[in-house]
Amino acid sequence: MSSRQKRIQERKLIKVSIAIGSVLTAWAIGVGIAGDSKSIIFDALFSMVGLSLSGVSLLVNNFIRKPDDDNLPFGRSQFQPFAITLQSSVIIFLCLYSLATSVIDIINGGKTVELDVALPYLIASIIVCFLLWLFFKNKASELGSEYLRIESTEWQLDAWLSMGVLCVLSLGYFLKAGPLAHLIPYLDPAMVFIISLVFLRIPANTFWKNVRELLQFAPDDEVEDKIHDASEKICQQYQFLDSWVRVAKTGNSYTIEIDFLLPKSLSGTTVSRLDQIRQELYDQIKGDYEMWLTISFTTERKWMI
């Protein structure tokens, strides 16, 4: 599949996600207000944030496909991790905000939620969100798309959130006639607290991963390993003195610089011969990702640093 076809697929799938998410969000807001459930309102807010950020992803997806220009001579791939960092930071803020409000609710004596009002929504939400999580997870793997991986993560969080809310509210229903009935008002805010705390890990990891890309840290993945291995193989094959590999990943694009130190005896190697070696190395490291590749040869170590 070409890069253009991949982007078209991404846009179509993100639009589907936005459409379904809009319906669930509107339903969740109505149920949360009617049932006076902070956890369901949190679910709605989470979905609303996810929808807005999916829209941002759609705009960025269209933007990065534009050709390079004088203002962005090295491409636009850096906008992908920037958008994903923005998504993750907003989700982190939402989780922290929910943590704080749930603590306040617990201190103030909690609140009682009407399960009968919330039940139809929660069951539908669990089924739809789990199915969409699996669907987008498979599509993200198939297309190698970070955008779709974020979409699948959002649906996964939504699914677990609805599942947790349903379990806690059902527990409150069974506690009504028992000696622990006084705990029922605390179940809803306690659930929000626990889920917010657990959910922080996923967007925090995504945030850190994409910040590393923006700062051009080495990617530390199998692609980098493959590039290092191929460079060492070329170095040994042609009896070069040394090689220096620099790799940075930004979005789906790798910026790669490989310098080879040649012995003085090879200083007269023709350009066409060096181009053949470049082609050989390129064939070994190419893959289903974009590369900004520079391969140079020198007999002076100072030009490698």
N, C-alpha and C positions, 0 to 999 in steps of 0.2 A: 504494500500500500504506500502510495506517495505521500509526501508531507502535506500536500494540498488536500488529498482525500481524507487524511487523518484529521486535519483541522475542521473540515466540513462535518465529519462524523462527531467530533467533539462538540461543535456548536449545536448540532441537532440534539444530541443527548443532553446537553446542559439546558436547552430549551424545554425538553421533556421534563427534566428535573424541576425546573422553575414552575411549570404549569401544574404538576401534581403537588408540589410543595405549597403553592398558593392556596389550593383547595383545602389541604390539611391545616394550614395555618389559620385560615378564616374560621374553620370549624373549631379548632382548638381555642381560639380567642373567645368564641361564643360559649363554649363549654366551660372554660376556665372562669369566666365572669359569672355564668349562671350557677356553677357549682361552688364558687368561691374557693378555688383550688390554686394555690401559689405554684404548685409543681406543674400543673397543666398550663398555667400562664407562662411559666418558665419554658415549657416545651414549645409553646407558641412563639415566644420571643426568640428561642434558639432557631426555630424554623425560619422566622422572619429575617434574622441575621444571615442565615444560610442562603436564603433567596436573594437578598441584596448582594451578597458576596459572589453568588453564582452569576449575577448580572455583570459584576465587575470582571469576573473571569471571562465572560463572553466578549466584553469590550477589549480586554487585553489580548485575547486569542485573535481577534480581528486585527489589532494594532501590530502585533509582532510579525505578522505575515507580510507586512509592507516591505519593499526593498530598502536597502541601506541608502542613506543620503549624507549630505555634508555634516549635518548635526549629529548623526548616529552612524559614523563610518564603520563601526565594528558590530553592527546589527542591533537587534532589539530584544535578544533573548533574556537580558537581565530584568525585563519587565515581568516575566513569568514568576521568578522567585519573589519579586517585590510584591506582586498581587497576592501570592500565596502567604507571604509573611503578614500582609495586611489582614487576610482572612483569619489566620491563626491568632493574631494579636487581639482581634475583635472577639473571637470565641473565648480566648483566655480572660478577657475583661468581663465577658458575660458570666463566665463561671465564677470569677471572683466576686462579682456583684451579687450573684445568687447566694454564694456562701455567706456574705455579709447579711443579706436580708433574711435568710433562713435562721441565722443566729438571733437576729432581732425578734423574729416571730416566736422562737422558742423561749426567749427571755420574757416576752409579753404574754405567755400562756398558750401559744399555739393557735390553731384554728380547725374547725370541723368542716369536712368536705362531704358533699352529697354524692355517694357512689352511683346512685341510679342515673343521675344526670351525666356522669363522666364515662360510664361503662361502655356504651356503644362506640363513642369516639376512641377510647383506649384500645379496644379490640381491633377496630378497623386500622388504627394507626400502627399497631404492632405488626399486623399482617402486611400492610402496604410497605412499611419502612424496612422490614426484614427482606422482602422480595426485591425492593429497589437497591438495598445494600448489596445483596448478592449479584444483582444484575450489573450495577456500576463497578463492582469489584472485578468481575469478569471482563467487562469492557475496558477497564483501566489497564488490566494485564494484557489484554489482546492488542490494544493500541499503544501501550507504553506511555500512557498519558497521566501526568501529574495532576492536571485539572480534574480528570475523572476519578482519580484516587481520592482527592479531597472531597468530591461529591459523595463517593461511597462511604467515606469516613463520617460525613455529616448524617447520612441516612442510617449508618450504624449507631451513631450516638442517639439519634432520634428514636430508633427502635428500642434500644436498651432503656432510654429514659421513659418511654411509654410503658415498657414492661415493668420497670421498677415502680412507677406510679400505680399501676394496676395492682401489683402485689401488695403494696403498702395499704392502699385504700381497701382492698379485699380483707386484709388483716384487721383493719379497723371495723369492718362489718361484723366479723366473727367475735371481736372483743366487746361488742356492745353490751351483751348480757352478763359479762364476766366481771371478776374483781379488778381487772386491769382497764376497765372502761375509761378511767381518768387519763390514760395515756393517749387516747384517740386523737385529741387536738394537736399532739406533738408529732404525729406520724407524718403528716404532709411536709412541714418544714424540715423534719429530720431527713426525709427522703431527698429533698432538694439539696440539703447540705452534703449528704453522702455522694449523690450522683455528681454534683459540681466538683467535689474533691477528686473523685475517680476520673472524671472527664478531663481534668486539667492536663493529665499526662500526655494524651494524644496530640492536642494542639500545641503543647509546649515542645514536644519532640519535633513536630513539623516546623514550628517557628524557628527552632535552633538550626535545623537542617538547611532551611532556606536562607537564613542569615549567613550561614557559612558560605553558601553559594554567592550571595551578594558581596561578601568580603573576599571572595575568590580563594577560599581554603582549598587544599587538595581534596578531591572527592572521596578518596579511600574506598573505592568500589572495584568491581571486577574489570571494568573498562580500564581503569588506571593500571591495574595489575597486568592486563593484556598489553598495554602500550609499553610498560617497562620491560616485560619479557621479550617482546618483539624487538625493541631497541637493543637489548643486550645480545640477542641472537644475531642481529645485523652486525653489531660491533665485533663479535667473535668470528663471524663468517668472513668478513673482509679484513680482519686483523687491524681494526682501528684501535687507537690507544685508549680511548675513553668515550663515554656518552653522557649527556646531561639532559634529563627529561623534566619538563615542567608541564603539569596538567591542572586545569581549573575547570569546574563545571558550573554552567549558568543555565538554569532551566533544562532544556533538552540538548543544549549545545556544549561541546567540549572545546576549550581553547588549549591547544597542544603546541608546545615548542620543544623540538628535539635537536640538540647540537651534537655533532660527532667530531672528535679530535683525531685527525689523521696524522700518521707519521710523515716526516719530511719527504720520504721516498715517494709518497703518493701525491705530492703537491702539484704534479703535472696532470692529474686525472682530468679528463675532459668533462665538460658540462653535461654532455649527452650521457656519459657513463654515470655521473652523479644523479642525473634524472632517472635513470633506470633503477638505481638503488632507492631513490625516493618512492618510485612506483611500487617497488617490491615491499617496502615498509608500509606504504599506504594500504596495499592489498591485505596485509596481515592484521591491520588494526581497524579497518573500516567495519562499520556495523550499522544497526538500525538507530542511528543518532547522527546529529549534525556535528561537523568538526570545523574549527578554524585552525588549520594545520600549517605549521612552519617547520621545515627541516633544513638545517644548514650544516655546512662542512667547513672546517678550519684546521690549520696546522698550528695555530697559536691558542694556547689555553685561555688567554685573557679575553678572547672573544666569546667564550662559553659562559662567562659569569656575568 
